[in-house]
Amino acid sequence: MSGVRAQQKQKTRQALIEAAFNQLSAEHSFTNLSLREVAREAGIAPTSFYRHFKDMNELGLTMVDEAGLTLRQLMRQARRRIAKGGGSVIHTSVLTFMEFIETSSNQFRLLLRERSGTSPAFRAAVAREIKHFIMELSHYLETETPCDASHAYMQAEAMVTLVFSSGAEALDQDAQQRAELTERLIWQLRYIVKGASGYQKESQIQVTTKAPGQ
C-alpha cells in the first residue's frame, strides 16, 4: 500500500513540474507563475502543493535540474547513436539540440532566463547544469580526440557557450531562419574543433623538435 502511495505522490509531483513548464512562454517567466495556477493545472488543491515542494522556489530549482538532465540525456543518446551507426558528431548533436529547442522550448527558456536572473540560487543551479554539459563534453573530447584534459575542457567550454547562445537566438526564429542558424552553428563548431586540432598538432611538433636542455 505504501508503494502505491509513493507512486501516486511521485506522479503528482511530476504533474506539478509539467504544469509549471506548460505555463512558461516568451511572455510568461517563472517569476510570473503563481502557486494556485500551477496547482490548478496539475489537478490538485493549492494546499496540497506543500506535500511535494516547500515553496515555489524549490519547484523552480527542481525544474532547472530536470531541464538540464533532459537535455544531457538527449545528447548522450545522440553520441550513442553515433558510436553505433557512425555519422558526424557535431551535425547529429546540433540537430538533437535544435529539436530540444523546438519541442521543449519552455525548458530551455527557463535555463536561459534564470542563468542571468535575480535569484543567486537559480543562477547557481543553472551554472551547475552548464558545468555538467561542459564536463561531459570535455570527457568525450579527451577520450575521442588527441586532447589533454585542460585543452579538452577549454574546447568544450567554448562549444557549449556557442551552442547556448545560438539556442537563445533560435527560440524566436521561424523554420527557415532556424535552419540557417543550425547550418551556421555546425560550421562554427567545426572551426573550433579544427582550430583545437591544429593547435594540438603544433604543440606536439614544438615539443618533439625542441633541443635537449632548452
Salt bridges, closest charged atoms under 4 A:
GLU129 OE1 - ARG72 NH1 2.50
GLU136 OE2 - ARG72 NE 3.43
GLU136 OE2 - ARG76 NH2 2.51
GLU136 OE1 - ARG79 NH2 3.56
ASP148 OD1 - HIS151 ND1 2.84
GLU169 OE2 - ARG184 NH2 3.38
